[in-house]
Amino acid sequence: MKLNLCIVFNHGIAISDEEVLVPKSEAEFVLRLAQHFDRVAIAGFLGERKNGFTSNYDGVIFGRKISVFPLGRLERFVHTNHFCSKAMRYADSLPRILLLLKKFDFLYIFVPGHIGFIVSVLCMGFKKPYGVYVRGDWGTYPSLLKLIHLQAVKRANFAIVTGPAFANRLRLLQPRIETVFPMLAFSPNDVKIRRDYSLGSPINLLFVGSIVKEKGVFDLLYAIKHLNLGLRTNKRYHLILVGTGPGLIIEECLRLTRDLGISNYVTFVGHVSNPRVLRRYFEKADFFVFPSYAEGFPRVIYEAMLSGLPVIATELPGTHGVLIPSKTFVPVLPNNPLDIARKVKILTDDESLRVKVGSNGRRLVRCVLGGMPAQSHAEQVILNIRRTILSSKGFRL
């Protein structure tokens, strides 16, 4: 296709030994798009892989038709939480973003996120054609930012969304919306286990995701303290955290683990890129816990449910209609470690509930995945960009 396309990530891009790395599923996505356009670029903030926050980037971007359009250095944002400092650093990136709009014919923007927010607002202002990939909700954002994000979705040429319930909610704003097939680490056909819902000792709680506050990781650490040192129970619980995050957050988690006296009850695995190894963590766990504050429909919940794991998670806008309380998952309150501990204990004491939640979850997610589009994410983007071009020339598909 005679078009220059830029993909604007809402996360960093890792640089290591002159290689450019992003998460593997996204590298495959970019490489597939590069087969259909004159030129494809990825835009984002650059970081060194040796810093902890990029150690989970295992997909290599390469090829003559793919370039990197740096918007700045990620380290400048990781080491500050001060709003004014971050705002000034984003302002420093504005000349690069304006150049981005000038050099490329179409932008595909990952949202939510501050950089996606800025780029989509400028696209609206300069009437630049763009599409959005809505990966999560705006649960923790101020009301004004939520409204502007929703306008960005409404004004986009198309939107691709994670989670069918989330798509239905946004369809009132954006009729050209599609649900993306989740990029799972393994497929339903890979899972052939018959789960035993009896519990051994210790009881293994599994979390898979980014090690950041917004995922509820700190809440899990406090919950493990309640379970092992607070609540009256003769059971022992072990928390397994699979994933990585900013180096400062990892250090804070390790320090909190020591301060709470729970070092023997927590294992930090780090990033797992091998699907077979990741699948074994799901198979060996007793419960999957995911107390995130805001998501679209997190793919790790699909993976946990495919494995027959009883899921304990916060109720999120993107999961409505798929996750049914006490039937396909056990709900917990956000930012509430004691509620997490109580719900874990309820599942511990009620085997029939474990069997019901785990079995129903697996059946439901197989049904949901079977009803999703067979097209890949890249194919959805290509088709929608073609429709946009034809529409601009007076054609209608």
N, C-alpha and C positions, 0 to 999 in steps of 0.2 A: 504494500500500500504506500502510495506517495505521500508520506506524512512523517513528521518528526514528533515522537512521543516522549514525554517525560513522566516518570513515576515519582511522586513525592511521598517519601516514607514518613511515618510518624514515629520513627525510632532511628537510632544511629546506624551508620555504615562503618564497618570495621576495616582498618588498614593493617595488613600484616605481611611483611617481607614482599612488598610491592603487589600483593594480592588484595583484591577487594572482596569483602565477605559480608553476607547478610544471612539470615536464617535460611536453611536449605530449601524449604518449600517456596520461599519467595525468590530464591535464585532460579529455581526451575520455572517459576512463573515469568520472570524477566526474560530468561533465555527463550522461552516459547514465544513471547511477544516479539522478540528481536527477529524472528523468522518471517514476520508479516509487515514490518515497517521499514522505511528507509533508514531510520536512526532511532535508537531507544537510549534514553539516559535515565539514571537513577539520581534523585536529589535528596540530600539530607545532611545531617551534621556528622562529621568524621571523628572517629575515635580510634585509639590504638588498641589492638586486640589484647595486648598484655594487661590492659586495665580490665578489672573483673567484669565491667558491665557489657563487654562485647565477647566474652569467652564462649557464649552459646551460638555464635555465628559460624556455621559450618558449611554454608553454601557459597561456592566460589563463582563470582561474576567474571566472565571473560568474553572475548570475541570482538572483532573489529567494529561491529555495529553498535556496541554498547559502551557508553561512556559514563563517567561519574561527574555530577555537577555539585560540588561542595557548597554548602550554605554557611559553613563555619565549623568551629571545633567543638565537639561534644563536651570535652572536659570543662569548658567555660561555664556550662550549665550544671554539670554534676556537682560541682563544688560550691554551689550556692543555693539556698532556699529563699533568699530575700526577693520579694516580688519586684521591687524597683531595679535591682541588679539584673534580674532575668529579663525584664522589659527592655532595658538598655541594650542588652546583648542581642535580643531579637531585633531591635531597631538597627543595630549594626549590620544585620543580615539583609535589610531591605533592598539595598542596591543589587545584591546577588539575586534576590527574588524577582525584582523588576526585570533584570536581564533574562531570567528564566522565562518569564512571560513573553519576552520579545523573541527569543531564539526558538521556541517550540510551538508547534501547531496545536497540540492538544495536551492537557495535563490530566493525569489520573492521580487523585489525591487520597491518601490514607487519612481517615479521621476516626475518632476525635484526637486532639493533640494541638498544641499551640502552633506548631509550624503549619499543619494542615489548615488550621483556622485562618492564619494570616494569608496563606496562598489562596485559599478559596474566596476570601473577602476581596483580595486584589483581582482575582478572576472575574468576580461579579462586577467590580468597579470598572474594569477595562474591557468588559464583555468578551472575555477569553473563553473559548469552549473548554469545558472540563467535566470529568466524571468523578464521583466519590466512591470510595470503598469504606463503608461504615462498619468498623470493627467492634464498636462498643457503644455504651450509653454515655450520657453526660451527667451521671448521677452526682458527682462531687463538684460540678462546675457552678459558678454563680449564675443567677437567672438570666442576666443579660447575655452572657457568653452562650448559654443554652439556646436562647432565641436566635442569635446570629448563626450558630451552628445549624439550626433547623432551617434558616433561610438559605444557607449554603447548600443544604440537601435539596431544598425546593427549587433553587435556581440552576442546579446542575443539569447537564444534558442527560444524565442517567445516574442511577445509584445502584450499587451492589452491596448487599447487606448480609451479615451473619445472623442466622436465626430466623425462622419463619414468622414467629410472633412479632419480632422487632420489625420485620419487613411489612407486616400487615398494619402496624401502628404508624409507620412512616408513609404508607401508600396514600394516605389522605393528602400529604404534602407533595409527593413525587410519584406520579403514575408510572413513570419509566423506571421501575424498581424491580430487582431480581434478588433471589436468595442464592448465595454462593454455596456450592457443595463444600463442606468443611474439609480442610486439608489435614486429614488424620494421619497419625504415625502408623496406623495399621487399619485394615479393613475388617468388616464383619466376618469375612471368610477366613481371616487369620486367627480368629478366636474360636478355639475348639475345646475349651475347658468346661468341665462340669464343676462348678464352684461348690465347695464344702463350706456351709455357713456356720459350722461349729467354730469356737474360738479357742486358740491356744494361749500361751503366755510367753512374751508380752503380746498384747493386742496391738497390731500395727495400723497406724493411721497414715495414709499417704496423701501428700500434696504434690501436685505437678504444676509448675508455672513460674513466672518471674518472681524473684525474691524482692518484693517491694511492699511498702506499707499498704498500698491500695488493694493488694490481693489478700489482705488480712493475715499476713504471715506473723506479725507480732501478736495478734490475737490468738493464733494457734500456740505460740510459745507459752503465753499465760494460761491457755486452756490446759496444756499438758501439765503445768504446775498444779492447777486445780485437781486434775484427774489423779495425779500420782501423790501429791502432798497435801491436798485440801479435802476433797470429797471423801466420805467414808466408804471405802471400797477395798476389797482384798485383791482387786485386779491391778495389773501393771500395764501401762500404755507406752508405746514408742512411736514418736513422730518421725516420718521419713520425708525430707524435703528434697524434691528433684527439680532442679532449675538453678538459675543464677541471676544476678542482678548487679546494680552499682556496687563498686568495691566498698564505699562508705556504708551502705546499707548492710552488706554481708558482715562487715566488722561490727556494726551495731547489733545485729542478730546474735553473733557469737558472744559478744559482751553480755547481752541480756540473758542468754542461755546460762552463762557462768553465774551471773548475779542472782538468777532465780534458783540456782542449784539443780538444774535439770539436764546437765551435760550428758548424763548417762541415759537420758530418755529421748535424745534428739540426734538424728543423723543428717548432716548436710551432704548430699550426694554430689551436687553440682549438675552441670548440664549433661544430659544423655542424648546423644544423636542417633544411636543405633536403635531402630524400632524394635528389634527382638529383645534387646536388653530392657528397654522401656516397658515392653509388654510383660516381662517377668516381674517388674515392680508392681504392676497392676494385679498380676496373678497371685502374688504372695501377700498382698495387703488384705486387711480385714474390712476397713472402711476407707472411703475417699472423702476428704474434707476440703472444701473450697469456699471460704468465707469472704469472697471478693466484694468490694464496695460497688463496682460498676463494670459491666461487661456487655457484649452483644449476646452471642451464645458461645461460651468458651468450649473449644473443641475437646479439651481434656475431660469435660463432663461426658461428652459422647464416648470417649475412649474408656472412661471408667464404667459407664453403663454397658458398653459392649462386653466388658470383662465380667459383668454380673456383680460388680461391686456396689454395695449400698452407698448411696451418695448423701453427704451432709453438706448443704450449701445455703448461701443467702438467696432469697428470692430476688431475681433481677428482671428488668423489663424484657430483655431478650429471651428469657426462658419461660415466660408465661405461655400456657397452652401446651408446653412440652414437659416441663417439670410440674408434677401434680403432688402437692403436699401429702405426706404419709402414704402415698401410693407409688410414686417413682423416685421420691427423694424425701429427706427429712430436712425441713427448713430451720435455719438459725437466723437470729437477729444480727445485722451488721455491727461491727465494732463492739462485740459483746462476748468476751472469752468465757464467761461463766455459762452463758447459754450454749455455747459450743460444747463445753464440758458436760452439761446436763443432757444434751441430745446424744452425745456419744454414749453416755451411761444408759440412756433409754434403749438404744440399739443393743448395747452389751447385754442388757437384762432380758431382752425380748427377741428370741430367735425367730419366732413367726414373723415379726416385723422385718427382721433382716432378710428373710427369705422373700417376703412379699415385695419389698422395695427393690432388692437386687434383681429378682426375676422380672418384675414389671418393667424396670428400667431397661433391661436388655431387650425385651420384646418391643418396647416403645421406640427405642432409638433405631432398631432395625427397620421398623415401619417408617419412621421419619426419613431416614436416609434413602429408603426405597422410593419415596415420593419426591425427592429433590432432583433438579435437572442433571442430566447425564453429561452436560458440557462441563469442561474444566473452567476454572476462573479465567484463565487467559482467553479461552474461546468466547466467553461471555463478554469480556472487554472488547475484543476484536469486532464482534458482531455489533455491539452497541456503538462503537466509534464509526463503523461503516454506516449505520443508520443515521447517525448525527451528520455525517458528510453528505449523504444523499438528501436528507431533509433540508440542509442548508442550500442545496442546489435546486430545491423545488420538488424533489421526488418524495413519495411517501411509500413506506414499506408496510 
